[in-house]
């Protein structure tokens, strides 16, 4: 097959036995569902198509080399996975993106290789990218460059789902629904096999959300089980059964979540009240005098991100995380327990340039407004976990940087693990006991040495100690 291209694009298509990273992200974000039609536009050898078909997705694939005879028709979701980066002609690159956008009736999911992968690509400069020794082309995007590029070509506001993965929604309400899914916890319902259990589930919802649900928010079986009760009777049963203190706490939590959602929505483009997801509309009506008042309060919250003194005060007042002279470090299990302005801080960075799929601790700088996500994959197993990667987003410039420690011989490691978690985390007592025993053994006397693997190993030897899991014991040769 003769190609009119300057690069041999077919060689970039790899065989996949597992889903690609963008497909896994889209599944996790509920963009790829069994009730949607999906087109993998530029599917290569069809690995994602085969894997998603096994998950009962209605997906077809088209590729100019491997599946050129496959029919191409508009679909609810279009995947444009690692296609833009292999097109050496900027005009054709733009046309390809425009065509993918035309074919998507609900959402276009675009992914591309990133600039921090430059060390993995051997080649010389060609056009606006690199021509490799295999005669393939790569234009490596930065995360914010990819989002901006997709926005310019599609003419719509986009969201970075993860670094190098961008969602462009055809309908603004769908975009807001996705934002709500990321920010406001999903409604969880207890099992309801009969009227008694359905009432228990309803009371639980009211205590967590701070308000009763509307009928169309309930699971259908539960609504049917409660249909014989009159509205007044149902209100009385809830009032008599729900814990007022829990309801009050739920209302406070939902109010703050709503403010957080509206602030992030403004950061990414705020729409009219009617465009909000139903649950958010009902929250606004329940806990604010008007949509205008809710927006005004969320705008004030967003303005507070510029106030260094306020941010530092929020960090000092936070009940979770470890604060240092330069930043607050919070484990992902405790991230939703931060003050709302700090949650907004982290969410704005994630919406602008994508939160990585693998991360353990978020680092929020006191000044300069930069968020980093640090990955310590052995946090729960290793008493002093080693870092494997970090991804930083500068909120002022939206520039990003990525660092891998995979090949480092002397990686940074963590101490005092309990400080990164919420005080009531079940692992805190065990981690705190380890820290206290290490303090008594003198292991923290030289803090400038213990931050890396080699320095920590030397201090363990100096103090005649070794670790067995999360227990510190004397070294047998000491």
Protein Blocks (a to p, Z undefined) as FASTA:
>chain_A
ZZfbfbdfklmpccdfbdcfklmmmmmnopacfkbccddehjlnolmmmmmmmnopacdd
ddfklmmmbccdddfbdcdehklmmpmblklmmmmmmmmmmmpmkbccdddddfklmmmp
gcddehjbdcdfkopacddddfklmmmmmmmmnopacddfbghiacddfblklmmmmmmm
mmmccddddddfbfklmmmmmmmmmmmnopacdfklpcfklmmmmmmpcfklmmmmmmmm
pcfklmmmmmmmmmmmmmmmmmmmmmnopadfklpcfklmmmmmmmpcbfklmmmmmmmm
mmmmmmmklmmmmmmmpcgdjddfkbccddfklmmmpcfklmmmmmmmmmmnopafbdfb
dcddfbhpaadddddfklmmmmbdcdfbdcdddfklopacdddfklpcbdcddehkllmp
cfklmklmmmmmmmmmmmmnopmmmmmlmmpmklmmmmmmmnopacehjaccddfkZZ
